[in-house]
Amino acid sequence: MIIGRKKEQAILQKAYNSEYSEFVAVYGRRRIGKTFLVREFFNYKFTFYHTGVSKEKTRIQLKSFQSSLKKQGLKDAPTPKNWLDAFDMLAELIEKSSDKKKVIFIDEMPWIDAPRSSFLPAFEHFWNGWASARKDVLLIICGSATSWIMNKVIHNHGGLHNRVTYNIPLEPFTLNECEQYAKNLKLEMSRRQLLECYMILGGVPYYWSKLQSDISLAQNVDELFFSRHGALKDEFKELYASLFSNPEPYMNIITALGQNKTGLTREDIINHCKINDSGKLTKYLENLESCGFIRKYFSIGKKTKDSIYQLIDNYTLFYFKFIRDNRVTDKHQWSKNIDTPLYNTWCGLSFEKVCLQHSDQIKEKLGISGVISSEYSWHTEGTPEYPGAQIDLLIDRNDDVINLCEMKFTKAPFRIDKEYDLALQRKREIFKRKTKTQKAIHITMVTSSGLEDNSFAQDIQSQVTADDLFKE
């Protein structure tokens, strides 16, 4: 059963219904559900289906390809001498098929491209010289090594340039999709627990699938991350190694961003990571952004070249906060951390990231989904004249309004007192003076448990609660 993924399913259906041959690339971070989506959508029925073999040489890859050909109809297929032979055999299998649409699914394609294998030129020849000339082939490629698919296929400057007809970048589940998935897994969790779980695991289906229904959320986190054989104990290194053939520079960038709440400019990243090649840095950042690990945003009043990169991946943020430098071997560490200052600080920062990931739901609640808008963060250093100010989410609208969003994670309804009310008014005033904006500034509170009803709450123009973030 496929949870969510309506847009992606619509693309696959459109490609399948096309009167021409189509080439689809499905990519995204490890554990996000790429293979599951394609298999389930086509009900595991393919004219040809093959999965690359991890970390094996060309001889083994060709032998495995031969095995797939034999199992799926080409019973007398010999071992291909090279990839041109292999794709000729695939063409033969396709020609023998009576399927109306020949669906070819090659999974983990980056693994097949072993050094000096000449796989990619042969693949290009198969698509350009044969498959694309027909009207009945739907070719789907997939892989966790996102950098390979982005650089070798989607941004290919050779024979595959502009050949991919549909891109499907598979993104993490939203809160709504995680709620559906949790019900499917028979996990009895309140929305607050679902929210906290999302703050730890993000919207990665595989991580959620490891949750046990007969223990509490805190016990699950202890079991996954802090027990001796926890399923996600060593996920960090495996995650980046699976996505990128050379993971070290990516991990260096992620580590640098993990040390700065608001993010870093390109210049900051260059200085932190000692990267001298500007072109390579651009690729690193594009690949990290396409996988959903970081976001690129602009600050109001700044030029495009001053854009800021911020780490927003929930799992990675949790890793940096509680796992990377952990020297404690207590298998109940998470349960004992709850309600400590460290935990409370993390809750506040992580909730902000979840809100940024659900800006569409925030705009829906505000009734501005149909209004053209841009999202920014903004900060200014303190001066003798004005104190500093930090705003994590600004929604700059074309109807002459800017929503200044404040995010608060609390167990009980958040109480705005006189001191906090003055801080909000001061922040709004500093923003107006510094940016010289003529737009109306509406203060919007985004809270996990709503606002306590008092006189100061009446000064807030709009409210968004966690329940609103769960909307589809």
N, C-alpha and C positions, 0 to 999 in steps of 0.2 A: 504493500500500500504506500503510495506516494503522499507525503505530507507537504502541503504548500506547493511551491515551485510552479505556480500557474503560468507565469510568463515564459518560463523555460519550456514547459510542456507545449505551450502554444507555438513556440518556435520549432520544436521537433515535429509537431503536427503539420505545420506549414511546409517544412522541408520535405516531409513524407508525401504530402499531397501535390507537390510541385510537378509540373509537366516536364521539367528538365532534371538532369542530374544535379545533386547538391552536395556541397562539402561543408560539414559542420565541425567546429572545434569546440570541445567542452573542456574547460580548465578551471583551476581553483586550488586552494590550499589542500593539503593532506587531510583526510578524514571528513571532507565536506559533503560527500555523497554523490560524486560524479558518476561512478560506475553504477551505483544503485539506481540513479535516475534513469539512465539509458536502458539498463536491463528491464526495470519495471515498466517503463513506458512502452517498450516493444514486447512486453510479456515474455522476455527471454527467447524470442524467436528472431533469428538473424540468418541471412543467407550465408554470412561468414562472420565468425567472431574469433578474435585472437588477442591474447594478452602477452606483452613482452615479458622477458625473464630478467629479473633484477640482477645486475652486476655480472652478466655473462658475456662471453665473447661471441663474435659473429657466427662461428660454427654452431654453437648451442642455440643461438637465436634462429638460425635457418632450420635446424633440426626441429625445433619447437613449432615453427611456422608450417613445416611439412606435416607434423602431427595434426595440427589444426585443420589443414586441408583434407587429410585423409578421413578424419572424424566427421567432416561436414560434406562429404560427397565425392571427393576426388581420391578414390580408394587406392589407385595405383600410382599416386604421386611419389616420384623419387625425391631424394634429398636435393634441394636446389643447390646449384654450384655457387650462386651469388644472388643478390636481391633482384636483379633483372629477371632471372629465371623464376624466382619466387613469385613475382607479380604477374609474370606470364601465366603461371599456374593458377593464380587467383582469378585472372581474366577468363581462363578456361572453365573454372568452377562456376563463375557468374553466368557465362554463356549457357551452361547446362541447366541453370536454375529456371524453374517455372514460376518463381515468385514475381508478382506484378511489379513490386518495387524491391530491388535488390539492396537490402540494408547490410552494409559492411561496417562492422564495429571493431576498430583496432584500439585496444585499451593499453595504457602505459606505453604509448609509442616512444617516449624519450628513452626508455630502457633498451629499445631495439637498436637505436642508433649508436652502436659501439664504435670506438675509434677505428678509423680507416675501413669502415664497413661498406662505404658507398651506398648506404641505405637511402639517404635523402634524395640523391639524384635519381635512383630507381623509383622511388615513390613519386617524385615529380613527373617522371616519364609515364608512370601508370595513370596518374590523374590527367595530365595535360594531353597525353597522346592516345589515351584509350577511354577511360571512364567518363570524362567530361564531354566526349563526343557522342555519348549515348543519352537517352532520356529517362533511364530507369534505375540509376544508381544513386543511393543515398550513402555517402561515405561519412562516417563519424569517427573522429579521433579524440583521444582522451589521455590525460596524464596528470600526475601530481607535480611533475617537474615543470612548473609554470614558466620559468625563465626559458626553458627549451622551446616550449610551444610558442611563447611570445616572440622570441628572437629567431627561431628557425622556421616557423610556419607563418604566423600572423604578420610579423614585420619582415618577412623574407624579401630580399631585394633581387632574387634570382627567379628560378622557374616557378616558384609558388607565390610570386608577388600578386596580391589581390585575388588569389584563387579561392580563399575561404569565403563561402557565401553567407554563412551564419556563424557568429561568435556567441557562445554561451558561457560567460564568466559566472561560475556558480558561487554565490555569496552565502555567508552564514545565515542561518535561520533568524527570523525576527522573534520577538517575545511571543507574538501570536502563534507562530509556527512551532515554537518550543512548547507552548502550552498544549497544542494539539498533539505533539509528539509524546509529551509526558503522559497524556491520557491514553494514548496508544500503547505506551509501555506499562500502563496501570500504576503509575507513580502518584500516590496521594499527596499532593503538595498544594499549599495555599499560594495565592498570587505573590505574596511577600517572599515565600520560599523559592518560587520560580524566579523571581527577580534576583534574589541573592545568588541562586544557582547560575543565572545568566551572567551575573557580574564576575563569576569565577570561570565558567566554562565557555562563555560566549555562546554563539549559535551554531556550534559544531556538532552535528548529529551523533557522530561516533562517540564523542565524550559523554553525551547524555545517555547513550545506549548502555554505558557501563554503570549507570546508577542502579542500585538495588532497591526494590520496593519495600523490603521488610526492615529497613533501618532508616534512621533519620538523615536529614541532609548533612548535618555536621559529621555524623559517622561515615557517610559516603565520602565526604571530602578527605577525612582521615584515611580511609581505605584506599582511595585513588592516588593520593599524593604522598602520604607519610608512612604507610605500612611498608614493610620490607620489600614486597613484590607488587607494589601498587601499579595499576595499569597505566597511569600517567606520570609515574615517578621520573622517567627519563624522556618524556615527550619533547622537551624543549630542543635538545640537540637533534633528535630524529626528525622533528618538524621542519627545521630549516635545511637540514641535509637532504631531505626528500624533495624539497621544492627547488633547490638551487645546486647546480653542479659544483659551484665554488661557494659554499655557504659562509665562509669566514667574513668577507666584507659586509654581507647582509647582517650577520649577527653583531658585527661591530657597530653598524648604524643603529640597529634596534637597541643595543645596549646604551649607546649615547642618548638616544631619544627617551629611553626608560629612566634616565636620570634627570629629565627636565619635564615638569608637568605641562607647561604650555607649548613645548616643541622647540625646534631649532630651524634656523635658516640654512640654506645651502652652504653659506660661508662657515657657519657654526659647525656643520657636519664635516666639512673639509678639514677644519682645524682639529676637531675631536678625533677623527678617524684617519687623518693623514692620507687622504685620497687626493692624488695629483691629477688623475685623468677625469676631466669634466664630463666627457662622453660616457664613461663607465658609470660615474655617479648618477647621471640621468637615468641610465638603464636600471641601476640598482633601485632607485627611488620609484620608478615606474612599475617595476616588478613587485615591490613591496606594497605599493598602493593597489595594484590590480588584485593582490591576494587579500586585501582588507586589513593588513597589519597596521598601516599608517594612513593618515589623511593629510591632504594638502589643502591649506586654507589661506585666506588673505585677511589682512587686518584693514579695517576701514581707513582710507586715507593713504594707504601704502601702495606702491607700484607692484605689478605682477612679479617682477624679479625679486621682490622682498617676501615672497610667499614663505609660509612656515610649514614644516612637517612635524606631525604629532603622532606618537604611538597611541593607537586606540584598540588594539587587540586585547580582549579581556583576559584570555588565558596567559598571554605574555606578561601583562601587567601584574597578574596574580603571582606568576613565577618570580618576577623581580622582587616583589614585596615580601613573599613568604618562603620561597624555596631556594633561590640562587645562593644566598649567603647563610642558609640555615645550617647550623652545626648541632642542632638538637635532634636526638634520635627517638624522641617520644612519639609513638605511633598514634597518640591521641592529641597531637599538637594543636590541630585546628579547633577541636572542641574546647580546649583550654584557652585558646586565644580570643574566643567570642566575648565581646563587651570590654575588651582591653582598649586602651588609647590607640594602639597600633591598628586594631581591627576597625575601630570607629573612623579613624582617618582614612583607611583604605575604602570603607563603605562610601564615604562622601565623594572621594575621587573617582571610584569605579562607577557610581551612580551617574556622575556627570558624563562619563564616556557612553553609558547606555543611552542617556538622553540624546547625545550627539548622533548615535547610531539610529535613533528613532525620530529624527527631525520631521519626517513626513507625518508621523502620527501627531506630533506636537502641532504642526500647521493645520492638520485636519481638525483637531480640537479647537483651535483658534478660529476656524472657519475661513482660512485663507489659502486653502489648497489650490484654488483657481487664480490666486494672485501671483504674478511674477515676483519672485523674491530671491535674495542671495543670503547665504549664511556666513557669518564671520565670527571670529573671536577678536578680542581687543584688550590691550593693556597699555598702561602708561606709567613711566617711572615717576616717583615722587619728586617734587621740587619745593623750594622754599615757599612758593606761592600756592601750590596745590599738592595734596597727598597723592600717592600712587593709587591706581585702580586696575582691577582685573575683571573682565566680563568674558565668560566662557562661551556664551552663545548669544549672538545678535541676529535677528531675522530682519533684514533690510528690505522693505516692501515697496512695490511700485505705486502704492496708494498713499504715499507720504507718511508712513508709520514705520517705526522701528520697534520691534519687541526686544526689550532687554530681559533676557531669561536668567533667572537665578534658580539653581538646582539644589535641593536639600533632601537628604536621606535620613529619616528618623522613624522610630517605631510608632510613636504617637503623633497625632497631628502637630505640624510645626507651628510654634507660637512666635508671632512677630511682636517684639516688645518695642519700647520707645527707642532704645539704643540701636536696634537693628533697623527700625524704620528710618532713623536719621542717617544710618550708613547707606541705605538704599537711595534715599533722596540725594545724598552727597555724591554717590557714584553716578547717578543720572546727570547731575549738574556738571560734574567733571567731564563726563563724556560729551555733553552738549558743547561745553566751552572749548574743549580740545579739538573736536572734530568740526565745530562750527556748523553742525547740521541744522537745517530748518525744519526737519521732520518732527512729528510728534513722537515722544518716547513713551511707550507703554511698558510698565513693569509687569513681567509675567513670572509667576512662581510655579516651578515644576517640582512637585514634592512626591515622596513615596507614600505618604499617608494623609495628604490633604493639609489644610490650614485650620488652626484653631480660630473660631469665630470671635473676633474682638474688634475694637475700634480701628486698630492699625491695619487689620486685614482688609478693611473697607477701602484703603488707599491703593490696593493692588488692582490693576486693570483687568487681569485675567489669570486664571488658575488652570494648571494641568496636573493631573494625578497619575500615579503608576497605572491605574486601570485604563487610562487613555492611551498609554504606551502599548497596551496589549491589543489595541484595535488592529484589524487587518490592514 
